[in-house]
Amino acid sequence: MSGFIEGVGRDQVTLFPDCLDDFVAADSAVRVVDAFVDGLDLKALGFEVEAAATGRPGYHPGMLLKLFVYGYLNQLTSSRRLEREAGRNLEVMWLTGRLAPDFKTIADFRRDHGVAIQGACREFVLLCARVGLFAGSSVAIDGSKFLAVNSRDKNFTPAKIERRRKELEETVARYLKQIESADRQASDVAEGRVAYFEEKIAALKAQMSKLDPIEAAVERSEDAQVSLTDPDARSMPHRGGGIVGYNVQTAVDTKSHMIIAHEVVMTGSDRHQLHGMAMKAKTMLGVARLEVTADRGYYTGQELKACEDDGVAASVPRPQTSNNQHKGLFGKQDFIFDAGADAYACPAGEKLTYRYTREEGGNQIRRYWTSACPTCPLKASCTPAKERRVSRWEHEDVLERVQDRLDRNPEAMRVRRTTVEHAFGTLKAWMGYTHFRMKTKRHVTTEFSLHALAYNLKRAMKLIGIAPLIAELRT
């Protein structure tokens, strides 16, 4: 093999042993992980930093936290894989001081320190805010469904149980007919078939008997749903179908595309998540006023009113809930409200005056109409009823200001899409097809916090560079 670059022999002995630090580049991401964890107040975050007075000494939580952050930064989320890396990966050896904890110790650390790990994730967000990586007062909010460790076959609702029981009964009936047919054939083959079908029927009846306790559990459940593998996982609609998993809510900075705040919820709808996520982001950024963009799935009058009351200017498109436009009729936006006169001006120039107020779903709804509708030349383009009636929520002005912000900034929805969906796309690519590995909402929240921390670390290294970031972490 002459003429090629030759390596060092495996049995070559060196006079001066190599230093482990020489194998880790100065601009390696592992040095950022080391500096970040060393700068944390682990005791204040909730990690156990006091060594036990008796017994075998344990591993320092800082070392285990470094191992996990490095692992999630490099898509090594399994405790068994981290155990293997600790014995062969030079960067991990450098990071842990050549310590190699077993997989059970690694897994237990993540399981037992969920709240503290989530606190470490928040600490890095606060650091990035101090450095000036964020836009300051503008975030995009969105939710995405993530798969849990629970197959659809292990999730039950009343409809699924009924459908499953019916399928089993039909299968049993089909086997019984086949047994009846086989009984008319006197042969050894027929006897073997009968024995086979009877065995299948016994197995199906055993499955049917297992549905009874599951059905009782579904009836006791608050949301009429039970998951056997992960009890907190829920069946949620997703892209025309459904998945069993969690709805992960995030607030992402529009400038850096970094995750400011996140939360794992067990409901598939986003309708009641806007205000809570906006306040989490507002608290993390420490601003008096926050601009938020979200898609139409978050549009709820009460949520938008709560946001405005707490200094959050939300931009959320209004969903089309009326079929008037599809029918070629005037929409509500064609009726202009005059606050001074407390009346609506219709496209024909008539005034729809206030008539009465009624309560709908806890909201006070005011009703307006005019007596000029029967003789109006535009009635055919307005309503097939006797007169066109317009409803107005008591806080409709809040919704009008939301629409005004969207009209003044038509690019808001494009910015939202390119901001928050960038984070979700990256995270799901990292997590792979199975998404979450842990079970129950508490542990899943910890797992996503580690993913969010790794994502933010990569974004920060990309935006300001590794050396400047290490300098900031050590100040």
PyMOL commands that set and color helices and strands:
alter all, ss='L'
color gray80, all
select helices_A, chain A and resi 20-23+29-38+42-45+61-73+79-88+90-96+103-112+114-131+152-154+158-183+188-220+274-285+296-298+301-309+332-334+373-375+379-381+396-408+412-431+441-464+466-473
alter helices_A, ss='H'
color red, helices_A
select strands_A, chain A and resi 138-147+155-156+226-227+234-238+241-253+259-265+290-293+312-315+336-338+343-345+351-360+363-369+390-393
alter strands_A, ss='S'
color yellow, strands_A
deselect
rebuild
show_as cartoon
